[in-house]
């Protein structure tokens, strides 16, 4: 089993390199999905053989170290950065405790109860093994411009309190402006919530016009109330042969790309910076949302564990 874990570790490294150098449709989403499935297999091996995947954990430590070095000026020197690290560490420690506690309880439970604790441990382990890659790819999408200039930019909305864009929404629009060109077609997507004075799309249009974007180049999608609707309602406004880039907050982008993939919308992504104070919870929230869009992985893991107990 140690050899298998070593092979899987090599696959992690290959996929990380492929995500950086190969222009994947939907960005690094495909490598992340492959890594998720590898981690499903790794968790199943670990639960059934009681072997810790040390090689995979080593890659995770390296990833966290790389991210910490790359963001050290923000994470270590700014108060919000230190707070972000503390909150993120608390979340990770809580999941580790759930994983270890479930595994220990499974060893003293009868067979018909043991399965549920093993399943909870396996799910927690997949969560922990995959989360660092989600953080790495989210950071990568924030720091890497699209390899090809986009013909169409799809900017996803965020909540507003006045008829002007919020700081979070402005960050998304500024990031989109950073990769746009004079002929770029814009689709701004966001409806009007019950506590919003105007639609998010209209607020975005006004901001872009103030920044010099021609009104004729901006299409409004003002019906959506969530990410799924953002993609569904915006898709008819995007030409099928257009090179489209989705722009949203970095913590939200991987989930948006997954929804675009499921909706058959061919698009890459570019992540906007977001306030660190809100990013720890948002990373966790959107990561859980991304995982819920891979139910086949969880069903496969459950089936594998059932077969292991039966045999």
N, C-alpha and C positions, 0 to 999 in steps of 0.2 A: 504493500500500500504506500510505503514511502516513495517508491519509484513513481507511482501514479500521481502523488501529490507534487513531486518534482516536475513531472511533465506538465501538469496543470499550471504550475508556477511559470514555466517557460511560455505557455500559451498566454498568460496574463501579460507578460512583457512584450510578446509579439503583437498582441492586440493593441496595446498602448502605442507602440510604434506605428502600427497600421493606421490608427486613428489620427495620428499627427501628419502622416505623409501621403495618405490616400484620400482623394476628394470624395468621400462617401456621400451619397444622397442621404439627407437628414443628419449630416454631420457625424459626430462620433456615436450616434445612437446605436448603430449596428454593432460596433465593438462592445458597447455596454451590454447589449442584449446577450451576446455570446458569453461575456463574462458572467452575467447573471445565471445562465444555464450551467456554466462550469461550476459555479458556486452551489447550485442545487445539487449537483453530483458530489461535490466536495463535502457538503453538509450531510448527505446521505451516508457517505463513507465514514465520516467522523462519528455519526450517531450509532451506526451499526457495528463499528469496530472499536469505538471508544478511543480513536486516535485523533490527536489534535493536529490540524493542518498548519504546522509551524512554517512551512515554506510560503504558504499564502499569507500568513500573518506578517512574515518578514517583508513581503512586497507592500503590504498595507502600511507598515511602519515607514518604509522608504517613501511612499507616496505622501504621507502626512508630513514627513521631514522636508520633502521638496516644496510642498505647498507653504509650509511655515517659513522656509528660507525665502521663497519668492515674495511672500507677503509680510515679511518680518517688520518692516517699517510701520505697517498699518496695525498688525496684530499685536505686536509687543510694545509699541511706543505710544499708541493712542488708547485712551480710556475705553472707548467703544470696542476697540480691537481686543483688549484684554477681557472685557465683558463677554464678547462673542466667543472667545476661546473657552471661558468658564462655562457658559451655557451649553455650548456644544459638547464639552467634556462631560458635563452632568448627564446629558441625554445618552451619550455613548456608554457611560458607566452604568446607567439604569438598564440599558438593553443587555449589557454584558452580565449584569446580576440576574436578569430574567433568564438568560441562556444557561448560565452555570447552575442556578437554582433549579431549573426544570430538569437538567441532566441529573443532578444529584437525587432529586425526588423520584425520577424514573427508575432508579436502581433499587428502590425499596418498595415499589408499588407492584401489585399483581398485574398480570399481563393485560387484562382488559382495561385497566386504568393507565398502565405504563405508556401505552401508545400515545395518549393525548399529551403527556409530558414530553415524550420524545419528539412529537410533532411540533410542540411549542418551542422546544430547544432548537430543532432544525430550522424552523422559520426564523427564529432570532439570529441563528448563525448565518443564514443566507443574507439577512438584513445587514449584519455587521460586516460580512465579507464584501458586500457589494457597495455599501455606503461610501467608502473612500474613493472608489472609482467614479461614483456620481459627483462627488465634490470636485475631483480632479477634472472631469470632463466639463463641468459647469464653469470652473475657473478657466479652462482652455478656451471655451466658447466666448468668454468675456475678453480674452486677450488676443484672439486670433481673428483677423479680418477675413471675410469670405475670399476664397481663392479666385473667384470670378465676380466682377462687378454685377450687382443684382439689377435685373430689369424691373422687378417689382419688390417693394418693401411692404410687408404686412406687419403693422405695429399693433400689438395687443393692448387693450385698454387696462386702466387701473382706476380705482375709486377717486372721485373728486368731491370737494366740499363746496367750492364756488364755481363760477363759470370759467375759471382758469385751470390749467393742468396742475396736478399735485406734483411735489418734488419727485416722487417715484415715477410718475408718468412722464414728467419732463426728462428724467434720466433716460427713459426708453426712447423718446423722440430725439434727444441729443445724440444718442448712440447710433440711431438710424441715419441722422444727418451726417454723421462721421463717415459712413460707408456709401452714401448716396452720390449720384452725379446729376447733371442738369436734365437728363432725359428719364430719370427714374420715375416710375409710376408708383403712387402711394395708395395703400389700402389701410385706412385707420378703422379699427374695430372696437366697438364698445357701446353698449346701450345706456339708457338713463335709468339709474336706480331710483328707488322711492325717496331717497334722501339726497338726490343729486339734482341741481337746478337745470342742467342741460345734459345732453348725452355726452359720454366720454369722447365719442368720435368727433362731435362738433367742436369740443374744446381742443382736441388734437389738431383739427383742421385749422382753427384760428391761430394756434401757436405756430404751425408750419408756415402759414401765410406770412406771419410776422417775421419769420426767419428767411423769407425770400422764396419759398417754394410756390410755384404758380398754382392757383386754385384749380385750374383745368387738369392738373396732374394728380389731384387728390380725390380718391373715391371713398365715400363714407359707408360704413356698415354700422348702423345704429340700433340694431335689435338685440344683440347678444347680451347675455347676463353671466356667462361663464366661458371657460376656455374651449370646451367642446363646441359651444355655439359660435364663438369667435371664428373657429376654423370652418365650421359647416356653413355659416352665412357668408363668410368672406370668399370661399372657394369659387362661387360663380363669377366673382369680380376679377379673378386672376386668369389670364390667358393660359391655356394648357401648355403651350410651348415656352412660356415665360420662365426665366431664371429667377425664382422667388426666394427671398430670405425673410424668415420670421424674426422679428426683434421684440424681445420682452426682457424682463429682469433675469439676471443670470440664474437665480435659484428656480425659476419657473420654466426655463427654456427646454430642458430635457423632456419634461412632461408635455409641453406644447408640441415638440417635434414628434413625440410618440402618437399624439392625437392626430397630427397631420399625416403620419404614416398610416394609421388605421383608416383615415378618410381618403387615402389615395392622393393626397396633395403632395406633389414633389417640391420640397423646399429644404433649404439649409437654414442655419440659425446663427444669430449673433446676440450675445448677452450684454445687457446694460448693467452698469454698476448700481448697487442699491445700498441704502444705509445699513451699516453693520449691526446697529442695535436691533433691527428687525430680522436680520438675515438668518440667525441660528434657528429660530422657530420655523421660518419660512422654508429653509433648506429641508428640514425634517418633514414638514407638511407636504411639500411638493414631491419629495422623494417617496413618501408613502403613496401619494397619488400616482406616481409613475409606476410603482410596483403593482398597484391594483390594476394597471392596464396590461399586466402579464400574468393573468390568472392561470394560464396553461402551465406555467412553471410551478405554481403552488399546487395545482392538482396533480402534476406529475410527481412532485416530491411526496405528497400524501400517499399516492398509489404505491410508490417505491417502498415507503415505510410499512404499509399494510402488507405488501408481499413479503418483506423481510421478516415480519412477525409470524406470518402464516408458515413460511418455510423454516 
